[in-house]
Structures are given as C-alpha cells and as structure tokens.
Amino acid sequence: MHANIWTGNKEQPKAEALAIAGDTILAIGSSSEILKLKGSKTEIIDLQGKFVSPGFIDSHVHLLMGVNSLLSVQLREVNSKQAFISKIAAFLKLSMQVLRL
C-alpha cells in the first residue's frame, strides 16, 4: 500500500501496491486495485511512499576456482575410454581456437 514499486515491466513500470500469498506475488497495481483483493486474514502494510524493487541474488562465485574450471577439461562425468578421448579432443580443439593456433 502506498509504495513506490519499480516493476521492471515496460508496460507498467511503477505501481503502488502488491498482493502476496506465501512466496508468490498474486497481483500488482494501484492501492485501490489491490485493496479489492483484501480478505479477512489479509495483513496490510502501508509503506508510506518507500521504494520497492525486485530482489537481487548473489551467485557467490569463487573467482579463481571458476576461472580454473573454465581453463581445464572436466572429466568427472566421464565413464569410458572413448568418452575420455572425446572430451580431451573437444577441449583441445576449443583451446586451439581460442588461442588461434
């Protein structure tokens, strides 16, 4: 209620209120539109014009380990001699293309 919500939607870039059930956003719109969805157990939080934006998720990458995995052939899933040879050959081909050898 009475929020300044950035939606990220070009068709509706801003909104005033949203309805949530558990971890699901049910609706987003004006305060009056969302109030129409009010039930007997509805909790209303008046944000008094505060800004709301979608959450951001930190992928938490360990940079050196991530780079190392890109620079080496991954053989953990290999279960045969032919698969081993194919994986090494594909990695060598890609490495040569990247290095332009």
Secondary structure, DSSP 8 states (H G I E B T S, - for coil): ---EEE---TTS-EESEEEEETTEEEEEE-HHHHHTT--TT------TT-EE----------HHHHHHHHSS---TT--SHHHHHHHHHHHHHHHHHHHT-
